[in-house]
């Protein structure tokens, strides 16, 4: 199932939730009315992550939150092996169709490894990585406060817009 279908299914019982698919590199035509904008693992696949960030952050209402996850540059010596493996897999997968990529990864990975995680990390042709200080700077420049990293792997950041006075 797609992320849109999965989100719709997850929100079915909540009610009052509208799930739509948008091109993050076009004007989203959204007013700043959202308490929370959740951009998980999508901005870094657009080819213009900062522009996509600027588009989604416009939808956050004063006092609301923006939560995002983007790929992070290696930050510790031990993480370089993972990124080298991802890049090597990408070169092996890039000329294969989706079904062939899945089959290759199933053969490549031990059973306990997440096929979805590896497919997402190694398969896309656009997968930009960022230093945490750069993305934190985007939040700060856009007027977000209390910007903090919520997890250590990848770059999970949340920030709150200034409440209206």
C-alpha positions in Angstrom: 0.0 0.0 0.0 1.1 3.6 -0.6 1.9 6.0 2.2 -1.4 7.8 1.3 -3.4 4.6 1.6 -1.7 3.6 4.8 -2.3 7.1 6.3 -6.0 7.0 5.4 -6.4 3.5 6.9 -4.6 4.6 10.1 -6.8 7.7 10.5 -10.1 6.0 9.6 -11.3 5.7 13.2 -10.2 9.2 14.2 -12.6 11.1 12.0 -12.1 14.6 10.7 -8.8 13.8 9.1 -8.2 14.5 5.5 -5.3 12.7 3.8 -4.3 14.1 0.4 -1.3 13.6 -1.9 0.4 16.7 -3.1 3.5 17.6 -5.1 5.8 19.2 -2.5 7.5 21.3 -5.2 4.3 23.1 -6.1 2.3 25.6 -4.2 0.3 23.5 -1.7 -2.4 26.2 -1.4 -2.7 25.5 2.3 -3.4 28.1 4.9 -1.4 28.1 8.2 -4.2 26.2 10.0 -2.6 23.0 11.0 -1.5 22.2 14.6 0.9 19.6 13.3 2.5 19.1 9.9 4.2 15.7 9.7 6.7 15.3 6.8 8.3 11.9 7.4 10.8 10.7 4.9 9.5 12.5 1.9 11.3 15.9 1.6 14.7 14.4 0.9 13.3 12.5 -2.2 12.1 15.7 -4.0 15.3 17.0 -5.5 14.8 20.3 -3.7 14.5 19.5 0.0 14.7 23.1 1.3 12.0 24.3 -1.1 9.8 21.4 -0.1 10.4 22.3 3.6 9.4 25.9 2.9 6.2 24.7 1.2 5.1 22.5 4.1 6.1 24.8 6.9 3.7 27.5 5.6 0.8 25.2 6.6 1.7 25.3 10.3 -0.5 27.6 12.4 1.0 29.9 15.0 1.9 27.8 18.0 1.8 24.6 15.9 4.5 22.1 15.2 6.4 20.8 12.2 7.8 17.3 12.5 10.1 16.0 9.9 12.5 13.2 9.1 15.2 13.6 6.5 18.3 11.5 5.9 21.3 12.7 7.9 24.9 12.8 6.8 27.1 10.4 8.7 27.9 11.9 12.1 30.0 9.2 13.7 32.9 7.1 12.5 30.9 3.9 12.9 28.0 5.1 10.7 30.1 5.4 7.5 30.0 1.6 7.0 26.1 1.8 6.8 26.2 4.7 4.3 28.8 2.9 2.2 26.6 -0.2 2.1 23.5 1.9 1.1 25.4 3.6 -1.7 26.8 0.2 -2.9 23.3 -1.3 -2.9 22.0 1.7 -4.8 24.5 1.2 -7.6 23.4 -2.5 -7.8 19.6 -1.7 -7.7 19.4 1.4 -9.9 18.8 -0.3 -13.2 16.4 -2.9 -11.8 12.6 -2.7 -11.7 10.8 -2.6 -8.4 10.0 -6.3 -8.2 13.6 -7.1 -9.1 14.9 -4.7 -6.4 12.7 -6.4 -3.8 13.9 -9.9 -4.9 17.5 -8.8 -4.8 17.1 -7.3 -1.3 15.3 -10.4 0.0 18.3 -12.5 -1.0 20.8 -9.9 0.3 19.3 -9.2 3.7 19.2 -11.5 6.8 15.6 -12.3 7.8 15.6 -9.9 10.7 16.5 -6.9 8.6 13.8 -4.5 7.4 13.2 -4.9 3.7 11.2 -1.7 3.6 13.9 0.3 5.4 16.6 -0.9 3.0 14.4 -0.5 -0.1 13.7 3.1 0.9 17.4 3.9 1.8 19.0 2.3 -1.3 16.4 2.3 -4.1 15.4 5.9 -4.8 17.4 7.9 -7.4 16.9 11.1 -5.3 17.9 10.7 -1.6 19.6 13.7 -0.3 21.4 13.8 3.1 21.8 16.8 5.4 23.8 17.8 8.4 21.6 18.5 11.4 22.8 22.1 11.9 21.7 22.9 8.3 18.1 21.7 8.8 17.9 23.2 12.3 18.9 26.5 10.6 16.0 26.2 8.2 13.6 25.9 11.2 15.2 28.8 13.0 15.2 31.0 9.9 11.5 30.2 9.4 10.7 31.4 12.9 10.4 28.1 14.7 11.3 27.9 18.3 12.2 24.9 20.6 13.8 23.1 17.6 15.0 19.7 18.8 16.1 16.4 17.5 13.9 13.6 18.8 15.9 10.6 17.7 19.5 9.9 16.9 19.3 7.9 13.7 18.5 9.8 10.6 17.3 13.4 11.3 14.1 13.6 13.3 13.4 17.2 14.1 10.5 19.0 15.6 9.9 22.7 16.0 7.1 25.0 17.2 6.0 28.2 15.5 5.7 31.3 17.6 2.2 31.6 19.1 0.3 34.7 18.0 0.6 37.5 20.6 
